[in-house]
Amino acid sequence: MVWCPTLLAEGERGDEVREFLAVLTLVEAFCPWVGPASLGVCTLPARGPSRFFGGEAVLVEKLSVAVAEVLGTTEAVRVGVADGLFAALLAARAEVVVDPGGAAAFLAPWSTAVLRRPDLTVTLKRLGVHTLGQFAALGGREVSARFGSDAAACHRVARGEAGELAGLRDAGITRRLRVASGEVTEGPRQPGFFGGTSVADARAARSFARVQQRLGAEAVVVGRLRGGRGPAERARLVPWGSREVDPHADGAGAAPWPGRLPSPSPVAVLTAPVTTEVVDASARPVRVTGRGLLTADPARLSVGGGPWRDVVAFAGPWPVSERWWSTRRRQARLQVVVDGGAALLLTVERERWWMEASYD
């Protein structure tokens, strides 16, 4: 069992999946029968490789050193050997080799909390049962009758009679790894590069995966939406193959975001806003009051010191008041249409105007 604690949860960029792919590729050099159990966890039969390398302890040491070189630190990998997935996972966490048939004795001192059954753990503690050894000592019929079938399965694992425990394997990890490697595309929620999920999309996915392998993850990036008020805050570039995140699901994207810019969204968002001057019909600077109101209707504007252009229509302002988290920040955004039909998004902060994006 190879356990990588830094790769157990996938971030928005998907770096953990790509690193885990590299780990799997390396482990396959020691044994071709490697299976990912979940993100950051893979299994392999130890008997054959241990005979080749001169023992299980030698195999564990070589695997640990090799994977640590890939991940850049020895703290990022644990390797252990034991019978069954559950015991092997704990053996990896403890970095030990458990002799065949010794799983029950190895598991005995561990807390019942490692079963990942909070309700069962609380109930057992109330009964004075704190360790897996104490739990294993209970009668199987009594456990099944008192706690149910899932607790009975945990009881068999604690006694070393079974090696699997529901919830340890991630049924979707294989497909997620195939998506990250370019073998398949994501599901219907992530259309291909050419608008669908065709053979051309699959070829493109494999090509992009190879480019990332040679040049790094940042060599191919895709746009993603996230929560935010302004257009620059909502758009983000992440490496291709990153985990698909629904901006309208739970989390930041589902927040109300008071002051958020209404539709339609700008076509072009500037990486660096350009200073802008906005004046009224009397050539006086237009400001936004503390109540979020314009001091006058905007009549003309100049972007970046360029020529003055007439404002033919405007909408807003939309005040934004933020306090993140010690410095208070007050902004307002204004949509304007100038002569010629160009539509611009302006933002004002501390009485200075900036062009943030455009709609043409």
C-alpha positions in Angstrom: 0.0 0.0 0.0 1.3 3.5 -1.0 -0.4 6.3 0.9 0.2 9.9 -0.1 -1.3 12.2 2.5 -0.8 15.4 0.5 -2.8 14.0 -2.4 -5.9 12.8 -0.7 -8.1 15.8 -1.7 -8.2 17.4 -5.1 -8.0 21.1 -5.4 -9.6 23.2 -8.2 -6.4 23.1 -10.3 -6.2 19.3 -10.3 -2.5 19.2 -9.4 -3.1 16.3 -7.0 -4.4 14.1 -9.7 -1.5 14.8 -12.0 1.0 14.1 -9.2 -0.9 10.9 -8.4 -0.6 9.8 -12.0 3.2 10.3 -11.7 3.2 8.2 -8.6 1.2 5.4 -10.2 3.6 5.4 -13.2 6.6 5.1 -10.9 5.0 2.3 -8.7 4.2 0.4 -11.9 8.0 0.1 -12.4 8.1 -2.0 -9.3 5.0 -4.0 -10.0 2.7 -3.9 -13.0 -0.4 -4.8 -11.0 -1.0 -1.5 -9.3 -4.5 -0.4 -8.5 -5.7 3.1 -7.4 -8.0 2.7 -4.4 -8.7 6.4 -4.1 -6.9 9.7 -4.8 -3.5 9.4 -3.1 -3.9 5.7 -2.3 -2.8 2.8 -4.4 -2.3 -0.9 -3.8 -0.1 -3.6 -5.2 0.6 -7.3 -4.4 3.8 -7.4 -2.3 4.7 -11.0 -2.5 6.2 -11.0 -6.1 8.1 -7.7 -5.9 9.4 -8.5 -2.4 11.0 -11.7 -3.7 12.6 -9.8 -6.5 13.9 -6.9 -4.4 15.0 -9.1 -1.5 12.2 -8.8 1.1 9.2 -6.7 2.0 11.2 -4.3 4.1 13.5 -3.6 1.2 10.6 -3.1 -1.1 9.0 -0.6 1.3 12.2 1.4 1.6 12.8 1.5 -2.2 9.2 2.6 -2.9 9.3 5.2 -0.2 12.5 6.8 -1.5 11.4 6.7 -5.2 7.9 8.2 -4.5 9.4 10.8 -2.2 11.7 12.0 -5.1 8.7 12.4 -7.3 6.7 14.4 -4.8 9.7 16.3 -3.5 9.5 15.4 0.2 9.6 12.3 2.4 6.6 13.7 4.3 4.4 13.2 1.3 4.5 9.4 1.1 3.9 6.4 3.5 4.3 2.8 2.5 3.2 -0.3 4.4 2.3 -3.9 4.0 -0.6 -5.9 5.5 -3.4 -8.3 4.6 -6.5 -6.5 3.3 -7.0 -3.0 2.2 -8.1 -1.6 5.6 -5.1 -3.0 7.5 -2.7 -2.1 4.7 -3.9 1.5 4.8 -3.2 1.7 8.5 0.1 -0.1 8.0 1.1 2.6 5.4 0.2 5.3 7.8 2.4 3.7 10.4 5.1 2.7 7.9 5.3 -0.9 9.1 5.2 -4.4 7.6 2.7 -6.7 9.1 3.4 -10.4 8.9 0.8 -12.5 7.0 -2.0 -13.5 9.4 -1.1 -10.7 11.8 -3.7 -8.2 10.8 -5.9 -8.7 13.8 -3.0 -8.2 16.3 -1.8 -5.1 14.4 -5.3 -3.6 14.4 -6.0 -4.2 18.0 -4.5 -1.1 19.5 -6.0 1.3 17.0 -9.0 3.5 18.0 -12.4 2.5 16.7 -12.4 6.0 15.1 -10.3 4.7 12.2 -13.4 2.8 11.0 -14.8 6.1 9.9 -18.2 5.4 11.5 -18.8 8.3 13.9 -22.1 7.1 15.3 -20.8 3.6 15.9 -17.6 5.0 17.5 -19.7 7.2 19.9 -21.9 4.3 20.9 -19.0 1.9 21.4 -17.2 4.5 23.6 -20.3 4.8 25.8 -20.1 1.0 26.3 -16.4 1.3 27.2 -15.1 -0.1 23.9 -12.4 2.2 22.6 -10.1 0.1 20.5 -10.5 -2.3 17.6 -9.2 -5.1 19.8 -11.9 -4.5 22.3 -14.5 -4.3 19.5 -13.1 -7.6 18.0 -13.6 -9.3 21.3 -17.3 -8.8 21.2 -19.5 -11.6 19.8 -20.3 -11.5 16.1 -24.0 -12.3 16.6 -24.4 -9.7 19.4 -22.7 -7.0 17.2 -25.0 -7.8 14.3 -28.1 -7.8 16.3 -27.3 -4.6 18.3 -25.6 -2.4 15.7 -26.7 -3.8 12.2 -25.0 -5.2 9.1 -22.5 -2.4 8.5 -21.2 -2.7 12.1 -21.0 -6.4 11.6 -18.8 -5.8 8.5 -16.6 -3.5 10.6 -16.4 -6.2 13.3 -15.2 -8.8 10.8 -12.5 -6.4 9.6 -11.4 -5.7 13.2 -11.0 -9.4 13.8 -9.0 -9.8 10.6 -11.6 -12.0 9.0 -12.2 -9.6 6.2 -9.9 -7.0 4.6 -12.3 -4.6 2.8 -14.5 -1.9 4.4 -17.2 0.0 2.6 -16.1 3.6 1.8 -12.4 2.9 1.5 -12.5 2.8 -2.3 -13.5 5.6 -4.6 -15.4 4.1 -7.5 -14.8 7.2 -9.7 -11.0 7.5 -9.2 -10.1 5.4 -12.3 -12.2 7.6 -14.6 -10.9 10.7 -13.0 -7.3 9.5 -13.7 -8.2 8.7 -17.3 -9.7 12.2 -17.8 -6.5 13.8 -16.4 -4.3 11.6 -18.6 -6.4 12.5 -21.7 -7.8 9.0 -22.3 -11.4 10.1 -22.0 -13.1 13.5 -21.7 -15.2 14.5 -18.6 -18.9 13.8 -18.8 -21.8 15.8 -20.4 -21.1 18.7 -18.1 -17.7 19.3 -19.8 -18.0 19.5 -23.6 -15.0 18.8 -25.7 -12.8 21.3 -27.4 -14.9 21.3 -30.6 -18.3 21.6 -29.0 -19.2 18.0 -28.2 -17.7 14.6 -27.2 -16.4 13.3 -30.5 -13.4 11.3 -31.6 -11.7 14.6 -32.4 -12.2 15.7 -28.8 -10.6 12.4 -27.5 -7.6 12.9 -29.8 -7.3 16.5 -28.6 -7.5 15.5 -25.0 -4.7 12.9 -25.4 -2.6 15.6 -27.2 -3.0 18.1 -24.5 -2.1 15.5 -21.9 1.1 14.8 -23.7 1.9 18.5 -24.0 1.4 18.9 -20.2 3.6 15.9 -19.5 6.4 17.5 -21.6 6.0 21.1 -20.8 4.1 21.2 -17.5 0.5 21.5 -16.4 0.4 25.3 -17.1 1.2 24.6 -20.8 -2.5 24.0 -21.5 -5.1 26.0 -19.5 -8.9 26.4 -19.7 -11.2 29.0 -18.4 -13.4 28.4 -15.4 -16.1 30.5 -13.7 -16.2 31.0 -10.0 -17.9 33.3 -7.5 -17.2 37.0 -7.4 -18.7 40.4 -8.1 -16.5 41.7 -10.9 -15.7 40.0 -14.2 -12.0 39.7 -13.4 -12.9 38.0 -10.1 -15.2 35.5 -11.8 -12.9 34.2 -14.5 -9.9 32.0 -13.8 -7.5 30.0 -15.9 -6.7 26.5 -14.6 -4.7 23.7 -16.1 -6.5 21.5 -18.5 -7.8 18.3 -16.9 -8.6 20.0 -13.6 -11.6 18.9 -11.6 -14.8 20.3 -13.1 -16.5 22.7 -10.6 -20.0 24.0 -11.0 -20.0 27.7 -10.1 -23.6 27.5 -9.1 -23.2 24.6 -6.7 -22.3 24.7 -3.0 -19.5 27.1 -2.2 -18.4 30.5 -3.2 -20.2 30.5 -6.6 -23.5 30.0 -4.8 -23.1 33.1 -2.6 -25.4 36.1 -3.2 -22.5 38.4 -4.0 -24.2 41.8 -3.3 -23.1 44.4 -5.9 -22.4 41.7 -8.5 -22.4 43.0 -12.1 -25.7 42.0 -13.9 -25.8 40.4 -17.3 -24.6 40.6 -20.0 -21.0 39.8 -19.2 -18.2 41.7 -20.9 -16.5 40.1 -23.9 -12.9 41.3 -23.1 -11.6 41.7 -19.5 -8.4 43.6 -19.1 -5.6 42.1 -17.0 -4.6 45.6 -15.9 -7.4 48.3 -15.8 -6.7 51.5 -17.7 -7.0 54.9 -16.0 -10.0 56.8 -17.3 -11.4 60.3 -16.9 -15.2 60.8 -16.7 -16.8 64.3 -16.8 -20.3 65.7 -17.0 -21.7 68.2 -19.5 -19.8 71.1 -17.8 -16.5 69.2 -17.9 -16.6 68.6 -14.2 -15.4 65.2 -12.9 -18.1 62.7 -12.2 -18.0 61.1 -8.7 -20.0 58.5 -6.9 -21.4 59.6 -3.5 -21.3 57.6 -0.3 -24.9 56.6 -1.0 -23.9 55.0 -4.3 -25.3 57.8 -6.6 -23.6 59.7 -9.4 -22.9 63.4 -8.8 -24.0 64.0 -12.4 -24.8 62.2 -15.6 -21.5 61.3 -17.5 -21.2 63.2 -20.7 -17.7 62.4 -22.0 -14.8 60.2 -21.1 -11.1 59.6 -22.0 -9.5 56.2 -21.7 -5.7 56.1 -21.0 -5.2 59.7 -21.9 -6.7 59.2 -25.4 -9.3 61.3 -27.3 -12.5 62.4 -25.5 -15.6 60.5 -26.6 -19.2 61.3 -26.0 -21.3 59.1 -23.7 -24.5 58.3 -25.4 -26.0 55.9 -22.7 -25.0 54.5 -19.3 -26.3 52.1 -16.6 -25.5 52.0 -13.0 -23.7 52.6 -10.8 -23.5 49.3 -8.9 -21.8 50.0 -5.5 -19.6 47.3 -4.0 -18.7 47.5 -0.4 -16.1 44.9 0.8 -14.3 44.4 4.0 -11.7 41.7 3.5 -11.1 41.5 6.3 -9.5 44.4 8.1 -9.3 47.0 5.2 -12.6 48.3 4.0 -12.9 48.7 0.3 -15.6 50.7 -1.6 -16.1 50.5 -5.3 -18.8 51.1 -7.9 -19.1 49.9 -11.5 -20.7 51.8 -14.4 -21.7 50.5 -17.9 -21.4 53.2 -20.6 -21.9 53.3 -24.4 -19.8 55.8 -26.2 -20.2 57.3 -29.7 -19.5 54.7 -32.3 -21.3 52.0 -30.4 -18.5 50.8 -28.1 -19.7 49.6 -24.7 -17.3 49.8 -21.7 -17.3 48.7 -18.1 -15.9 51.3 -15.7 -15.0 51.0 -12.1 -14.4 53.8 -9.6 -12.5 53.6 -6.4 -11.1 56.4 -4.3 -12.5 58.9 -6.8 -10.5 57.5 -9.6 -12.0 55.8 -12.7 -10.7 52.8 -14.5 -11.8 50.9 -17.6 -12.1 47.3 -16.5 -13.6 45.6 -19.5 -15.4 46.1 -22.8 -18.5 44.6 -24.5 -17.5 45.0 -28.1 
